[in-house]
Amino acid sequence: MVISLEAARRREVFAGLRRRFGADVSRMAGEALRTGVAGLDAALRGGWRRGECHEVVEGRPGAGGTLVLELCLLVARRERGFAALVDGADGFVPEAVETPVLPHLFWVRCGGETAEALRAAELLARDANFLFLLVDLRGCAAADLRRVPAAAWYGLQRAAKASGQALVVFAEVPCVVSAPVRLALEACYGAEALDADRAELAAELRPARELRRATGSGEGPDGV
């Protein structure tokens, strides 16, 4: 596991914030973090919910997963908060995102190891100093994702709820049984999107929403 973007310095900063202010997140649970993108906010019932788990499924390359991840970073910057990114398959390219969001990012690279990515996510989910916990499992083996026990997802969800984080898991196949809402990305961006305006690209996002019932008990969802 490689932790980058001045990890040691950030840990010192976060530790100082905890000592000075403490972590009062109870009032933040359920707060909606709007993205400003109409189609995405509508699918999210108003925005990313603090203390909740969200699953974003990108079934094919170029469907908008990286754009949605960047939008999360922009929200963190707007709110003057921090985002933790667990990069399961080392797919994040800092040069491809807007530079101003990088100082708000804590980036953990996991080399394609699903188990290692989940361990990192479990640790970071306990830290109330992060506004977002982004777990990017795109590129990880689908078979490994399907073998993740339901209890692991529910444990991650409970930790995010306690810390007040908006937990967002990105994957190429549905796998997060604890997520009340699953978004399936259906856009189709080509190579020309690399040089296109981000706002114009975001306006084309039309994620399909699948409402799911989850018990939060760690025993699995009531239904899909």
GIZINOR-V84934 format. One record per backbone hydrogen bond with DSSP energy under -1.0 kcal/mol. CO is the residue of the C=O (numbers start at 1). NH is the residue of the N-H. Records with the same first field share a line. If there is no record, write none. Layout:
BEGIN
CO=NH ; NH
END
This chain:
BEGIN
2=109
6=10
7=11
8=12
9=13
10=14
11=15
12=16
13=17
14=18
15=19
16=20
17=21
18=22
25=28
28=31
31=50
33=48
37=41
38=42
39=43
40=44
41=46
42=45
48=33
49=52
50=30
52=167
54=169
55=183
56=171
57=185
60=63
62=189
63=187
64=68
65=69
66=70
67=71
68=72
69=73
70=74
71=75
72=76
73=77
74=78
75=79
76=81
77=80
82=131 ; 132
83=106
84=134
85=108
86=88 ; 136
87=90 ; 110
88=112
93=96
94=97
98=101
99=102
101=104
102=105
104=83
106=85
107=4
108=87
109=2
110=113
113=117
114=118
115=119
116=120
117=121
118=122
119=123
120=124
121=125
123=126
124=127
127=130
131=166
132=84
133=168
134=86
135=170
136=88
137=140
141=145
142=146
145=148
149=152 ; 153
150=154
151=155
152=156
153=157
154=158
155=159
156=160
157=161
158=162
159=163
160=164 ; 165
165=51
166=133
167=54
168=135
169=56
170=137
171=58
175=177
176=179
180=212
181=55
182=210
183=57
184=208
190=193
191=194
192=195
197=201
198=202
199=203
201=204
202=205
208=184
210=182
213=223
223=213
END
